[in-house]
Amino acid sequence: MNTFKRSPRAVLIITVLVFSAMVFVDHRIAWQWIYTHWLFDYHFGFMKRSLIGELLALAFGSGHVVPLETVRILSWIILIANTALFANFLLTHAKSLRNQAEKSPNLVLFACFFLLAPVGLRNFAYDLGRFDQVSFLLLLTQWFNPPVFLTAVAAAIMVLVHENFIFILLPAILLVVYSRKGWVASLGVASLAGFATLAVVFAGKPGAPIEQLWAYIQSKANSPLDYNLRLLYWNLHDQLEVNKGIYADNLKYLPGFFFCFLWCLPLIAFYRKLETKSATDKLAWLGVFVGYVGIFMLSDWARSISDLFLVLSFLILYFAKTSPELQQQILNPSSRMRKALIALILVSLVVPAGGVDIPRVYKFKELVVRYFHTL
């Protein structure tokens, strides 16, 4: 800890450099799946997951090529925006604790492990360009307490970007809105997002045969494509059946989800500190935790561990901002909460998620060679 106290800024700079190197190591070279995803649009009628592609089609002209380079640039911008917002949250806590001697070591320690954990933003780098990273921006902007109406409209829009938004990010957004404005405002956001979800579920299938859709998408690309287009034609029952298969094939990620459940401890501590616990309070908080347990047990575990970890990390930082008592518990070196957090942060360094496992030095040479061979 003496190193942190003497030069926390140097430690943080080193961490950022190591994080950058790990992003390069973890970042996958194959873009076919992601690139294809960005090319869906409304050419054959309303279709789920196609809003971003429609905006690109408007920008480049209907039926014109959308370059892979554009998708790469936009994907990096989204990752940088997510990372910058999380960094801003940590800096906000640092400024609010400027007069406390322990603030630098604690926040630097948290930031270091938060960046280096495979289950955190590093997995975002591996899955660069996924649409859930776009939706994450709406959750992170809740830090600034935007108007509820704008949040509701943006939530409906994010469902059109990718329907998984309603499962992965909407529960956390509703909890934040409920904590600020009450259940009426939260219900309003949920209702508008729910209407968008119904539209996607019942009217979001392509209006053309799969062969015609594939030929159209290929005409817009300047790089190889790869995608299971049947995902766009499935109904809700088909999707649940597929998710059950994913659940059976990915039991190896169970320790990662158990770790995320432990990551809920600071939030449970915040809930216990509430002066009043009405029936709606209990329902809101219980709904978030139970909902995430059920949803993520039937989802694509490879990605969802990172999503859940980052959602919970945001909620910890957000409620620590609004609760001085929780903030003190996290930053007090002798508190049990602080010790539990440090233990969980250390565990996060060895929790695999998606394509990012425990940091492996030998991957670096292999991926550098592969990267330059693709240039």
Secondary structure, 3 states (H helix, E strand, C coil): CHHHHHCHHHHHHHHHHHHHHHHHHHCCCCCHHHHHHCCCCCCCCCCCCCHHHHHHHHHHCCCCCCCHHHHHHHHHHHHHHHHHHHHHHHHHHHHHCCCCCCHHHHHHHHHHHHHHCCCCHHHHHHCCCCHHHHHHHHHHHHHHCCCHHHHHHHHHHHHHHCCCHHHHCHHHHHHHHHHHHCHHHHHHHHHHHHHHHHHHHHHCCCCCCHHHHHHHHHHCCCCCCCCCHHHHCCCHHHHHHHHHHHHHHCHHHHHHHHHHHHCCHHHHHHHHHCCCCCHHHHHHHHHHHHHHHHHHHCCCHHHHHHHHHHHHHHHHHHHHHHCHHHHHHHHCCCCHHHHHHHHHHHHHCCCCECCECCCCCHHHHHHHHHHHHHC
